[in-house]
């Protein structure tokens, strides 16, 4: 297994990154604040007005370090990619199966299965940990329902039906999301998912976390040589990385939703860490963003045993492991893709 | 794994300043400078072999010296810092 390398997040506006020997130097106000050997990094994420020298970008491409640019609020803008690498045969296998509706459905339902089961775990864990504070008598019933949905999914063969099930399950899940918030209930109210722009603080947190996941899913897929743009559950659309979205589904509840909930419930996020713009969009202040990124990075270091590989790996390597399993399935080395089921 | 590299290069010797610069450069390429001639490097065994050889090639063994301390992967328990210029944790969250 590959070692989990670090990700450098640069959120200071006006920062400049350049190559110094084999290191990445971060300059803030003409002063080198940090020098990191490139071999300790797997990616660099720049937020807002952060610039990189062309030589650094080239050096990163050579060393398999992905560089992404986001707006200050975390919306993805661009990434820099080196020469095309990876395995043509694997990619061809991916395209063939993506063109075949039966094969696509077979994979799509496993992605959705992973998501549904993991959403269920988020709810049942919340019930177990602070059931007395959750004022939703119908929740245990919903948890049971999700288990049934998961079972039904395995019989489903039409892609459209699978997408329908996914949509309904997501609706149900987000319908109960507000009940999972047990402290600061007046400051963090969730009345349904909205995005572009997020209109409340909870959606703002979720959107930001999802864009981090998107970035990680894309890098994981590219590392194993898959084309992140050609998906099975999500259809091709210009500019969208459909396979990255597919792969994310299993991880949304585990890495993002759960983290957003604990940030709110443990009081690490406060009302004053957010700002509402005139357009109604809610954005995070710099300090909240730093807290969130720190916690996200910490969470990625937590080790668990992978249910399929039976190996101890950090949460941050999960997507990479899943991307590798997916490529093995597409190549025909595995009979079925094993989605990540969180226990 | 974490390797602590420290060195002494004789700068009184002609060419000593050049060797010192080269040694420092190899070290910054692989790790973090924690004191003037002390570096903490997080490397895998392959990278370590390469780095070690580069250092040995640069120094003059009759006058300079290198010391390597192998702290392994559980190095956090073995390092304590007191005073100014606290080093950053290269494996922790990197947010600037």
Interface residues (C-beta under 8 A of the other chain):
Chain A: X3 X6 X7 X8 X9 X10 X11 X12 X15 X20 X21 X22 X23 X26 X28 X33 X34 X35 X36 X37 X39 X40 X290 X293 X294 X297 X298
Chain B: X25 X28 X29 X30 X31 X32 X41 X42 X43 X44 X47 X88 X90 X91 X92 X93 X94 X95 X96
